[in-house]
């Protein structure tokens, strides 16, 4: 999911997150010898004493099911969280 696919994923995820008005996005570049990768953090306001829901998805080779699942179920994840 490099190049255009990564941009597509981030654009779609950003649009869904910003549409809620509840989610904040930060993007950090992680530099490695073989190239750079990005870490995206989407978070809502953390309320003291409330449980925290952590969902993590990554890409291994060309397996992109995790990130695609987040796109597919984003609204339900936000509603649950």
C-alpha positions, 0 to 999 in steps of 0.5 A: 500500500505504498505510493498512490494506495497509501495516499488513497487510504489516508485521504479516505480515512481523513475525510471520514475522521474530519466528517465526525468533528470528533477525531483528531489526526496526527501523522508522523514519518518513521524513517528506516534505512529501506525508506520512510513509512507513516504512522497515523494516529486518530484519536478523540478527546480522552476523558479521565476515568473512561475506558480507552479503545485502541485499534491498530492496523498495519500492512504486511507486504501486500496484505491490506485487510486491516486498514481497509476494515477500518475504512469500512467500519469507521462510523461503527468504530467511532460510535462504539468508542 
